[in-house]
């Protein structure tokens, strides 16, 4: 690879506006107890607890007595027992069972271009050489791998968003990085790469991930939320 930069983890960016909209939609749909276990499905316990209670939730379900006490100090009623009745798909902006969007996605998983490399036709990338270029192209090495929830099954089957356009993940996904075929589009070191979420063409990509991996949208967002670097955006 050329133009290398220092390695970094991808970011799980949480949209404050999407979270507020999702919380309001979930409350309007009925239910008063929100499921905030596993750090609010990777979205951040305190921020989500504040959003759902501001929208009208009476109680949140958490994992431990310590979290109950921490939220009590914030004026939020929490419990470790009982069944949640607030729709998590609406709250977190996850697709329905049919793969249809519900509310705007709250989490956007973002990697960065680390380096780029020209490939000639027939040259391969990543472990096992499962991808060989059909024609001359340029690929990008991007932060984000299976350790941060970019599941191995996505290699050669899923797309990412760069500068408003979709580009395929090629070759096998590695532990902390993957390779993207730029297909002639320009890219610079440090450019943002959206795996799912946001408002662009990758917004609903989590539904495609669920189809490819046979995992639920909840599972697919919880892992990046726990292992990527969490950040906040409008």
C-alpha positions in Angstrom: 0.0 0.0 0.0 1.0 3.6 -0.5 0.2 6.8 1.5 0.0 5.0 4.8 -1.4 6.7 7.9 -1.5 5.6 11.5 -3.9 2.9 12.4 -7.2 3.8 14.3 -10.4 2.2 15.2 -13.6 3.0 13.4 -16.1 5.3 15.1 -19.7 4.5 16.1 -21.2 7.9 15.7 -24.5 8.5 17.5 -26.9 11.0 16.1 -28.6 13.1 18.8 -31.4 14.2 16.5 -32.1 10.7 15.3 -32.1 9.4 18.9 -34.6 12.1 19.9 -36.8 11.3 16.9 -36.6 7.6 17.6 -37.4 8.0 21.2 -40.5 10.1 20.4 -41.7 7.7 17.8 -41.3 4.8 20.2 -43.3 6.5 22.9 -46.1 7.5 20.4 -46.3 3.8 19.4 -47.0 2.8 23.0 -45.0 1.3 25.8 -43.2 2.9 28.8 -40.2 0.7 29.6 -37.2 0.8 27.2 -34.6 -1.9 26.8 -31.3 -0.3 27.6 -29.3 -3.4 28.3 -25.8 -4.0 26.9 -25.1 -0.2 27.1 -28.3 0.6 25.3 -27.5 -1.8 22.5 -24.1 -0.1 22.1 -25.6 3.4 21.8 -24.5 4.6 25.3 -26.6 4.0 28.4 -26.9 7.5 29.9 -27.6 9.4 26.7 -30.3 7.0 25.6 -31.8 6.9 29.1 -32.0 10.7 29.0 -33.6 10.7 25.6 -36.3 8.1 26.3 -37.2 9.6 29.6 -37.4 13.1 28.1 -39.7 11.6 25.4 -42.0 10.1 28.1 -40.6 6.7 29.1 -41.3 5.9 32.7 -38.6 3.3 33.3 -35.6 1.7 31.6 -34.3 -1.9 31.7 -30.6 -2.3 32.5 -28.1 -5.0 33.3 -27.0 -4.4 36.8 -27.9 -2.8 40.2 -24.9 -0.5 39.7 -26.5 0.9 36.6 -29.8 1.3 38.4 -28.1 3.3 41.1 -26.1 5.4 38.6 -29.2 6.3 36.7 -31.1 7.0 40.0 -28.5 9.7 40.6 -29.5 11.2 37.3 -33.1 11.2 38.2 -34.0 8.3 36.0 -35.9 5.2 37.1 -34.3 1.9 36.1 -34.8 -1.8 36.8 -33.1 -5.1 36.1 -36.3 -7.0 36.0 -39.5 -7.1 33.8 -40.1 -7.1 30.1 -39.5 -4.0 27.9 -42.5 -2.8 26.0 -41.0 0.1 24.0 -40.2 -0.8 20.4 -36.4 -1.0 20.0 -36.6 -0.8 16.3 -38.2 2.6 16.5 -35.9 3.8 19.3 -32.6 2.8 17.7 -33.7 3.3 14.0 -33.3 -0.4 13.1 -35.0 -2.1 10.1 -38.2 -4.1 10.5 -38.4 -7.8 10.1 -39.1 -7.1 6.4 -35.9 -5.1 6.2 -37.8 -1.8 5.8 -36.7 1.4 7.6 -38.6 2.5 10.7 -37.0 5.7 11.9 -33.7 7.2 11.0 -30.7 5.1 12.1 -29.2 6.4 15.4 -25.8 4.8 14.9 -23.5 5.5 11.9 -20.4 3.2 11.7 -17.5 5.2 10.1 -14.0 4.0 9.1 -11.2 6.0 7.5 -9.1 5.5 4.5 -5.6 4.4 5.7 -4.0 4.0 2.3 -4.6 3.4 -1.4 -3.1 1.0 -3.9 -3.4 0.5 -7.6 -4.3 -3.0 -8.7 -3.7 -4.4 -12.2 -6.2 -6.8 -13.7 -5.7 -10.3 -12.1 -4.0 -9.0 -9.0 -5.6 -10.1 -5.6 -6.1 -8.6 -2.1 -6.5 -9.9 1.4 -6.2 -13.3 2.9 -6.8 -16.3 0.6 -7.1 -14.0 -2.5 -10.9 -14.4 -2.7 -11.0 -11.2 -4.8 -9.0 -10.6 -8.0 -9.4 -7.4 -10.0 -11.3 -8.0 -13.3 -9.7 -4.8 -14.6 -7.1 -2.2 -13.5 -8.5 -0.4 -10.4 -7.5 1.3 -7.2 -8.4 -0.1 -3.8 -8.4 1.5 -0.3 -7.4 0.0 3.0 -10.0 1.1 5.5 -10.2 1.0 9.3 -12.9 -1.4 10.6 -12.8 -5.2 10.7 -14.4 -8.2 12.4 -13.1 -7.2 15.8 -15.3 -4.0 15.5 -18.3 -5.8 14.1 -17.6 -5.7 10.3 -18.6 -9.3 10.0 -16.4 -11.6 7.8 -19.4 -12.6 5.7 -19.6 -9.1 4.3 -16.4 -9.5 2.2 -17.2 -9.5 -1.5 -20.9 -9.1 -0.7 -21.5 -5.7 0.9 -20.9 -2.0 0.1 -19.7 1.0 1.9 -20.3 4.7 1.3 -17.5 7.1 0.3 -18.3 10.7 -0.7 -21.9 9.8 -1.4 -21.3 6.7 -3.5 -21.3 3.0 -2.8 -18.2 0.9 -3.3 -17.8 -2.8 -2.6 -15.9 -4.5 0.2 -13.5 -6.8 -1.6 -11.6 -9.8 -0.3 -11.8 -11.2 3.2 -12.5 -8.8 6.1 -9.5 -8.8 8.5 -9.5 -8.2 12.2 -9.2 -4.4 12.2 -9.3 -3.5 8.5 -10.9 -4.3 5.2 -10.3 -3.4 1.5 -12.6 -1.3 -0.7 -12.6 -1.2 -4.5 -12.8 2.5 -5.3 -13.9 1.7 -8.9 -12.1 4.7 -10.4 -13.4 7.2 -7.7 -10.9 9.4 -6.0 -10.1 8.9 -2.3 -7.6 10.5 0.1 -6.0 9.2 3.3 -8.4 10.2 6.1 -11.6 10.2 4.0 -14.7 9.0 5.8 -16.1 5.5 4.9 -19.6 4.8 6.2 -20.5 1.2 6.7 -24.1 1.8 7.8 -26.3 4.5 9.1 -26.3 8.3 8.3 -28.4 9.9 5.7 -26.7 8.7 2.5 -26.9 5.6 0.4 -25.5 3.4 3.2 -28.2 4.6 5.6 -30.2 1.3 5.5 -27.2 -1.0 5.0 -27.8 -2.8 8.3 -30.7 -4.6 6.6 -28.4 -6.0 4.0 -25.9 -7.0 6.7 -28.6 -8.9 8.5 -29.5 -10.7 5.3 -25.9 -11.7 4.6 -24.9 -12.7 8.1 -28.2 -14.1 9.4 -27.6 -11.9 12.5 -30.3 -9.6 13.9 -29.9 -5.8 13.5 -29.7 -5.6 17.3 -26.6 -7.9 17.2 -25.1 -6.0 14.3 -25.2 -2.6 16.1 -24.3 -3.8 19.6 -20.8 -5.1 18.6 -19.6 -1.9 16.9 -21.1 0.1 19.7 -19.0 -1.8 22.2 -15.8 -2.0 20.2 -15.5 1.0 18.0 -14.8 4.5 19.4 -18.1 6.2 20.2 -18.7 9.7 19.1 -21.7 12.1 18.8 -23.1 14.2 15.9 -26.1 16.3 15.3 
